[in-house]
Every structure is written in structure tokens, then in C-alpha cells.
Amino acid sequence: MPVVPNGVACVASALDQAGYTVRVADLCFASDPHAAARAAARSFQPDVIGVSVRNIDNSDLIALEHYTPEASAVLRTLRDAAPDARVIAGGAAFGVAPASLFDELGVEFAVAGDGERATTALLDALSAGRDPAGIPGVVSRGQTATVVTPPGGDPDVDAFPSARMHRWLDLARYERRGGTVPIQTKRGCVFKCIYCTYLNVEGWGYRLRDPEHVVDEMVELVRDAGVRHFEFVDSTFNAPPRHAAAICEAITRRPLRVKLDTTNFTPAAVPPYLLDPMRAAGFRWLGITAESASDPVLERLEKGFDAARVRQVAGEVERAGIGVLWIFLVGGPGETMRTLNETLAFAVERLERGDAVYLTVGLRVYPGTTLHRVALDEGVVEHGDPLLVPRFYFSSALSFEAAVARLRQVAARHPRFMFSADSRSAILPYLTRLASVLHLPRPHWRYMGLFQRVARLGDRVRAG
């Protein structure tokens, strides 16, 4: 499923407002990304090329894809096409590993954290011939080492210009391929999940957008781009819950008559007043990031809730008439076959109630996270490893082969149960594309049972 690069649009709009001439080259759908990048650079002849790197990899032990080598190759193509242009970089990946990624890509400057103000300040300094080192969020090359100036974390995110995604990106094409249009209602996070990079990327604490400003952005996208389905991509949509409820109430007041979903919903913040406004605003499905349904694992992951709370929220969401994609991680600290079976027992209960399940095997170790410290203590990763080449944590108390075999048993009986090995199916991407062509209502994971049956049958035919 293609991901709309909201961050690119945010930075493009900020630079445009500051008076720079901006062109966005979106390589997502290019059959030959290098040819598309070369053509864009030669036709525009930029003074500065900014490259956005969203992810280092796909964080999936079984179906691993490492993106950094491809980003490096595209950068080389851009440099060849516009040798006089300065090359800078940014994107969420630079919040995760700013220094090591900067060194790996060999760019002149990079931006970590909020891109709108830092990128504008960086270009202002370069235009005036000033040294940009020291600007909050800018990564630069010092005399002896890479220098990362901590991001400022602008408290007033409403002061940023609207992203105006439809100006810079072909949103209809993303939607035709199964993508959804992203909306952020806040930046930052207050949870302490040991594996998560949100604190590195957006900082600790919430920087909330005014609900009316959020809905203004949605109104513009409905009016000018015909968008009818939005996905909230906050760290956790429903925390703080009163802000989430205010967003839903502001949508209902307009009314927009849109469909909404999120895959960032935590069981830790579901008060009685939240679910009804969510359904009234347009939520019919959502993804709940429970990660486990076993207390020993939830405690070690520092999720902020227990298994009883997961079960309670499952009942409340079902009674509200909202379907769920349950999202789990297998193999974290404290995971054993017993804890895995507890999670799978809950998953099967929810599958039998009509929900769907997606499960990832192994936890990607990212620098600066609590899991990184755990992995160092247990000898899973070495000191000094920049972790650009993906490294994974998998509990030593659980056999990897036995865990995967157990997951395959459940998957064989329940088509709406999907774990990362299924993403290797050669047919599944075509089925999700077909769902978009047929205009089947999103989110498309609600058809997972049908997709899985067809994909598994097709893969068996191909193998036979």
C-alpha cells in the first residue's frame, strides 16, 4: 500500500510560503525512479535538492526490505543530473538515526525533527552565505565529527502553513493504489513503548492542533481534491482522548460526510465519552496497537495497559459498532510460547467476532530506544553499531521456528489472520489494487479473509 508523503508536502508548502520556487518530484509510482529523478533534476535545474527518507527499512524480520541503499542510489543519480546543486535530506528517518544516516548518504546538510521551520532556516542561511550549523534540527559536518543540533520542537504547530497535499502530490493516484490521505492532529507522544521511535522523531509531550484547523484542512481536501476517506496518522489518535473527541465533534459539526480510520489507537486511552463521537464522525473501522494480550509481555514493552484492559476495550469498541484490525508484535522481551498462545487465544476470539489480525515477528532495534539498551545488555547488538543495517530482537525464551510454525497453524484456520510472512505473496498486491479499481470501501484490510484465500490458492498454484 503506497504511503502519501505528507512530510514532503509540509516542507514544500513552508518553503513556498517563504518565497522559494519549489517543485516536488514524487518517485513512488515511477517505473524507473532513476530516470524520473534525472529528468526532474535536469528540467528544473535546482539550486538545492532536498531528499526525504521516511523509513530506514520496513521493520519486518520475516519480509525484510532495507531502503537506505536505494535512497543512496537515487541520490547519486540526482547529483549526476544536477552537479552544481546542494543536496540536503530530511524525513522521519533522520529523527531516528540523524548522524549515522547523514554519514551513510553523504549529503551536505540534513534536517531532523519538524521540517517546516528548520528547512526554511537552513535555506535562508545558505542563500545568505551563513553557516547553518547550530540551527535547531540541522545536521552538519563538523571538523572532526557529524554535528546534530537538537530539534527545537515548535510548540505551535498551527503556525505552520497548511500542507496542501493536493497541490504537490497526485492524491487520486495514491487512492487508486489503495493508499489513504493522511491527517495529523498533533505531534509528539507521551507513551514509553520500548521499541518506538516517535519520541526521537517528534519529541516527548503533545503539541496539539486546533480541531477547527484540522477540519479546515480536511474541508479543503474534500472540496479541491475530492477526498472522501482520511486516515489519522498521529502517534496515537486517541491520546489525549478529549482532544480526539474534540476533533470528531468538529468534523460532525460541519458535516463532512467522510470515512475515517486510524491504525494508531491505543487501549490505554478509551474513556466512555470517546467512541460515540468517533462513530458519528465517520469511524467504522480502526487499528488497535495492542502488541500483545499477555501481561508479562505488555509489562516489558511498557505499553501502559494490561491484558484485562485490552479485553475491556475490545468489548467497548464492538458495542460501539466499530470493527478492528488488531496489531500484535511477537518476540519481544519476556515472550515465551505461553505468552504467545495467550495472545493468539485472544486473537482467535476477535477473529470469530468478525475482526481481523495483523502480526509482526521480531522487534526492529532502533538507536536511542529502550529496546536498544535491552539489546545491548543481552548482547543482541554490539556497541557502536549505527543500526542502519536492520537488527532485530527476538526473545531467547522462544524458539523462532516454533513461533512461526504456530503462527502458520493459526493462519491456516483463519483467513483474516495475517502475519508478515504473508506479505511475500506475489498475488496479494494485485488484489489490493483490484479493490481500489473496484472502488471497494476502505480500509481494504477489512477484505483480508477473501484476499488471503485467493492469494494462498494462487501461490499454491504457482508453486505447483
C-alpha positions in Angstrom: 0.0 0.0 0.0 1.6 3.3 -1.0 2.0 5.9 1.7 1.2 9.6 0.9 4.4 11.6 1.8 2.7 14.2 4.0 6.0 15.4 5.3 7.2 16.4 1.8 4.1 18.4 1.3 4.5 20.2 4.7 8.1 21.2 3.9 7.2 22.2 0.3 4.4 24.5 1.5 6.6 26.1 4.1 9.4 26.8 1.6 6.8 28.1 -0.9 5.4 30.5 1.7 8.9 31.7 2.4 9.3 32.7 -1.2 11.3 29.8 -2.7 10.4 28.3 -6.0 9.6 24.7 -5.2 8.9 21.6 -7.3 8.2 18.1 -5.9 9.3 15.0 -7.8 7.3 12.1 -6.3 9.0 8.8 -7.3 6.5 6.5 -5.7 4.9 5.3 -8.9 7.8 5.8 -11.3 8.6 2.6 -13.3 12.2 3.8 -13.4 12.8 6.0 -10.4 16.3 6.9 -11.6 15.1 8.1 -15.0 12.3 10.1 -13.3 14.7 11.7 -10.8 17.2 12.5 -13.6 14.5 14.1 -15.8 13.1 16.2 -12.9 16.5 17.5 -11.9 17.6 18.3 -15.4 14.3 20.1 -16.3 14.2 22.2 -13.1 17.9 22.8 -12.6 17.6 23.4 -8.9 20.0 25.2 -6.6 19.1 22.8 -3.8 17.8 19.3 -3.9 16.0 18.0 -0.8 15.5 14.3 -0.5 13.0 12.9 2.0 13.7 9.5 3.6 10.7 8.2 5.5 11.9 4.8 6.7 15.3 3.1 7.0 13.6 -0.3 6.4 10.2 -1.9 6.8 10.9 -3.2 10.4 9.9 -6.7 9.4 12.2 -9.7 10.3 10.5 -12.2 8.0 9.8 -10.0 5.0 12.7 -7.5 5.4 13.2 -4.7 3.0 16.1 -2.3 3.5 15.6 1.1 1.9 18.8 3.0 2.6 20.8 1.5 -0.3 18.0 2.6 -2.7 18.0 6.1 -1.2 21.8 6.3 -1.7 21.5 5.2 -5.3 18.8 7.8 -6.1 21.0 10.5 -4.5 23.8 9.5 -6.8 21.5 9.9 -9.8 20.4 13.3 -8.7 24.0 14.5 -8.1 24.9 13.4 -11.6 21.9 15.2 -13.1 22.4 18.5 -11.2 26.1 18.6 -10.2 26.0 22.2 -9.1 23.1 21.7 -6.7 23.5 21.5 -2.9 22.0 18.2 -1.6 20.2 18.1 1.7 18.0 15.4 3.3 15.3 15.0 5.8 12.3 12.9 6.7 11.3 10.8 9.6 14.3 8.5 9.3 16.6 11.4 10.2 14.8 11.7 13.5 15.6 8.1 14.2 19.3 8.0 13.3 20.4 11.5 12.3 24.2 11.2 12.5 24.6 7.7 11.0 22.1 8.3 8.2 23.8 11.6 7.4 27.2 9.9 7.1 25.7 7.0 5.1 24.1 9.2 2.5 26.9 11.7 2.3 24.6 14.8 2.0 25.8 18.3 2.8 23.1 19.0 5.4 20.1 17.3 6.8 17.1 18.1 9.0 15.9 16.0 11.9 12.5 16.7 13.6 10.0 19.2 12.3 11.0 20.1 8.8 9.0 23.2 8.1 10.9 25.8 10.2 14.3 24.1 10.1 14.4 23.6 6.4 13.4 27.2 5.7 16.1 28.4 8.2 18.7 26.2 6.5 18.0 27.5 3.0 17.9 31.1 4.3 21.3 30.6 5.8 22.7 29.0 2.6 21.2 31.8 0.5 22.8 34.4 2.6 26.2 32.6 2.8 25.9 31.9 6.5 27.0 28.7 8.2 23.7 26.8 9.0 25.4 24.8 11.8 23.6 25.4 15.1 20.2 25.9 13.6 17.8 23.7 15.7 17.2 20.4 13.9 20.1 20.8 11.4 22.7 18.0 10.9 26.0 19.2 9.6 29.6 18.1 9.1 32.0 19.3 11.8 35.7 19.4 11.6 36.1 16.0 13.3 32.6 14.5 13.5 29.0 14.9 12.4 27.1 17.6 14.4 23.4 17.2 15.3 21.8 20.3 16.7 18.7 19.1 18.7 15.4 20.0 17.1 13.5 22.9 18.6 10.1 21.1 18.6 7.9 24.1 17.7 5.1 24.2 20.3 2.6 26.0 18.0 2.1 23.5 15.1 -0.9 25.6 14.0 1.6 28.3 13.0 2.9 26.1 10.1 1.3 26.6 6.7 -1.3 24.0 5.6 0.4 21.1 3.9 -1.9 21.4 0.9 -1.0 17.9 -0.2 -3.2 18.0 -3.3 -1.0 20.9 -4.7 2.2 18.8 -4.5 1.0 15.2 -4.9 -1.3 13.2 -7.1 -3.6 12.1 -4.3 -6.1 10.4 -6.6 -3.3 8.1 -7.9 -2.4 7.1 -4.3 -6.1 6.3 -3.6 -6.4 4.3 -6.8 -3.5 2.1 -5.5 -5.1 1.6 -2.1 -3.4 4.5 -0.2 -5.3 6.8 2.1 -4.9 10.5 2.7 -3.2 11.2 6.0 -4.1 13.8 8.6 -2.2 14.8 11.7 -4.0 16.2 14.7 -0.9 16.5 16.8 2.8 15.8 17.0 4.7 14.1 19.8 3.9 11.3 22.2 3.8 10.6 25.9 3.9 6.8 26.0 7.1 4.9 26.7 6.8 1.8 24.4 10.3 0.5 24.5 10.7 -0.2 20.7 9.1 3.0 19.4 10.9 5.9 17.6 8.1 8.5 17.9 9.9 10.2 20.8 13.0 10.5 18.7 11.1 11.8 15.6 8.5 14.1 17.2 9.6 14.6 20.8 8.1 13.9 24.1 4.8 15.5 25.0 1.8 16.5 22.8 1.8 19.6 20.5 -1.9 19.7 19.7 -3.5 21.3 16.6 -6.7 23.3 17.0 -9.5 20.9 16.0 -11.1 23.6 13.7 -7.8 23.9 11.9 -7.6 20.2 11.4 -11.1 20.2 9.9 -10.3 23.2 7.7 -7.5 21.1 6.2 -9.9 18.3 5.6 -12.6 20.6 4.1 -10.0 21.9 1.6 -9.1 18.4 0.6 -12.7 17.3 0.2 -13.5 20.4 -1.9 -10.4 20.7 -4.0 -9.3 17.1 -4.4 -12.4 15.1 -3.9 -11.0 13.2 -0.9 -13.7 11.2 0.9 -11.5 9.0 3.2 -9.0 10.1 5.7 -6.5 8.3 7.9 -5.3 9.9 11.2 -1.6 9.2 11.4 -0.8 10.6 14.9 1.5 8.6 17.2 -1.8 7.6 18.9 -5.0 9.2 17.7 -7.0 8.7 20.9 -4.5 10.3 23.3 -5.2 12.7 24.8 -8.8 11.4 24.5 -10.5 14.8 25.0 -8.6 16.2 22.0 -9.6 13.2 19.9 -13.2 13.7 20.9 -13.0 17.4 20.1 -11.6 16.5 16.6 -14.6 14.2 16.0 -17.1 16.7 17.2 -15.6 19.4 15.0 -15.9 17.0 12.0 -19.6 16.2 12.8 -20.5 19.9 13.1 -19.5 20.7 9.5 -20.6 18.0 8.4 -18.1 16.4 6.0 -19.7 13.0 5.4 -16.3 11.4 5.1 -15.0 8.0 6.2 -12.2 7.9 8.8 -9.8 5.4 10.1 -6.6 5.1 12.0 -4.1 2.3 12.8 -2.7 4.2 15.8 -5.3 3.6 18.5 -4.2 2.6 22.0 -6.2 0.7 24.6 -4.6 3.0 27.2 -7.0 5.9 26.5 -10.6 4.9 25.7 -12.9 6.7 28.1 -16.7 6.4 27.9 -17.2 9.7 26.0 -14.9 8.9 23.1 -16.3 6.1 20.9 -19.7 7.5 20.2 -18.2 10.8 18.7 -15.8 8.7 16.7 -18.6 6.7 15.1 -20.7 9.8 14.5 -17.7 11.5 12.7 -17.2 8.6 10.3 -15.2 5.8 12.0 -16.4 2.3 11.1 -13.0 0.5 11.4 -9.8 1.2 13.2 -6.5 -0.5 14.0 -5.7 -1.1 17.7 -2.0 -1.4 18.5 -2.3 -3.8 21.4 1.0 -5.5 20.5 0.2 -8.4 23.0 -2.6 -9.8 25.0 -0.3 -11.2 27.7 0.6 -9.3 30.9 4.3 -10.3 31.1 4.9 -9.0 27.6 2.8 -5.9 27.9 4.7 -5.0 31.1 8.1 -5.5 29.5 7.0 -3.5 26.4 5.9 -0.7 28.8 2.6 -0.3 26.9 0.7 1.4 29.8 -2.1 -1.1 29.9 -2.7 -4.8 30.8 -4.4 -7.7 29.1 -7.6 -7.1 31.0 -7.8 -3.6 29.6 -7.3 -5.0 26.1 -10.3 -7.3 26.5 -12.4 -4.5 28.0 -11.7 -2.2 25.1 -12.4 -5.0 22.6 -15.9 -5.2 24.0 -16.5 -1.5 24.2 -15.4 -0.9 20.6 -17.5 -3.8 19.3 -20.6 -2.4 21.2 -19.9 1.0 19.5 -20.2 -0.7 16.1 -16.6 -0.3 15.1 -14.6 -3.1 13.5 -11.0 -3.6 14.5 -7.7 -4.7 12.9 -5.7 -5.9 15.9 -2.0 -5.3 15.6 0.5 -7.5 17.5 4.2 -7.9 17.9 5.7 -11.4 18.6 9.1 -12.0 20.1 9.6 -9.0 22.5 11.3 -9.2 25.9 9.5 -11.7 28.1 7.9 -13.5 25.2 7.5 -17.3 25.6 5.3 -19.9 23.9 2.9 -19.5 26.8 2.6 -15.7 26.3 2.3 -16.1 22.5 -0.5 -18.6 23.0 -2.3 -16.1 25.3 -2.1 -13.5 22.6 -3.2 -16.0 19.9 -6.2 -17.1 22.0 -7.4 -13.5 22.2 -6.7 -13.0 18.5 -8.9 -16.1 17.7 -11.7 -14.8 19.9 -11.7 -11.5 18.0 -11.4 -13.2 14.6 -14.5 -15.2 15.5 -16.3 -11.9 16.3 -15.5 -10.5 12.8 -12.3 -8.6 13.4 -9.0 -9.0 11.6 -5.5 -9.5 12.9 -2.1 -8.4 11.7 1.0 -9.7 13.5 4.7 -8.9 13.0 7.5 -11.2 14.1 10.6 -9.7 15.8 11.2 -6.2 17.0 13.4 -3.9 15.0 16.1 -2.4 17.2 16.4 1.4 16.6 19.0 3.6 18.1 18.2 5.6 21.3 15.2 3.4 22.2 14.8 1.4 25.5 14.9 -1.7 23.4 18.3 -0.7 22.1 19.6 -0.6 25.7 18.0 -4.0 26.4 19.5 -5.5 23.2 23.0 -4.1 24.2 22.7 -5.6 27.7 21.7 -9.0 26.2 24.4 -8.9 23.5 21.8 -8.9 20.7 23.6 -5.8 19.1 27.1 -4.5 19.5 28.2 -1.2 21.0 29.0 1.2 18.2 26.6 -0.4 15.7 24.7 2.5 14.0 21.8 0.1 13.3 21.3 1.3 9.7 21.6 -2.3 8.7 18.5 -3.7 10.4 18.9 -5.7 13.6 16.1 -7.4 15.4 15.3 -8.5 18.9 13.6 -11.9 19.4 13.1 -13.4 22.8 15.7 -16.0 23.7 13.0 -17.8 25.7 11.0 -18.5 22.5 12.1 -20.7 19.5 11.8 -18.6 16.3 11.0 -21.7 14.2 8.4 -22.9 16.7 6.8 -19.5 16.9 6.5 -19.2 13.1 5.1 -22.8 12.9 2.5 -21.9 15.5 1.5 -18.7 13.6 1.1 -20.7 10.4 -1.2 -23.1 12.1 -3.5 -20.2 13.2 -3.2 -18.5 9.8 -4.3 -21.8 8.0 -7.5 -21.9 10.0 -8.3 -18.2 10.0 -8.0 -16.3 6.7 -8.4 -12.9 8.4 -5.3 -13.6 10.4 -2.2 -12.3 8.6 1.4 -12.2 9.7 4.4 -10.8 8.0 5.2 -13.9 6.0 2.0 -13.4 4.1 3.3 -10.1 2.7 5.7 -12.1 0.5 2.7 -13.3 -1.5 3.1 -12.5 -5.2 -0.6 -12.1 -5.7 -1.6 -10.0 -2.6 -0.5 -6.6 -4.0 -2.7 -7.2 -7.2 -5.7 -8.0 -5.0 -5.4 -4.8 -3.0 -5.0 -2.9 -6.3 -8.1 -4.6 -7.6 -10.0 -3.5 -4.5 -9.2 0.1 -5.4 -10.1 -0.2 -9.0 -13.5 -1.7 -8.0 -13.9 1.2 -5.5 -14.4 -1.1 -2.6 -14.8 0.9 0.6 -11.6 1.3 2.6 -9.8 0.2 4.7 -9.0 -2.7 2.4 -7.7 -4.9 5.2 -11.4 -5.5 6.0 -11.4 -7.9 3.0 -8.4 -9.7 4.3 -10.2 -13.0 4.6 -11.1 -13.0 0.9 -7.7 -11.7 -0.2 -5.9 -14.3 1.9 -8.0 -17.2 0.4 -7.3 -16.1 -3.1 -3.6 -15.3 -2.5 -2.9 -18.6 -0.8 -4.7 -20.5 -3.5 -2.8 -18.6 -6.2 0.6 -19.1 -4.5 -0.1 -22.8 -4.3 -1.0 -23.0 -8.0 2.2 -21.1 -8.8 4.3 -23.3 -6.6 2.7 -26.5 -8.1 
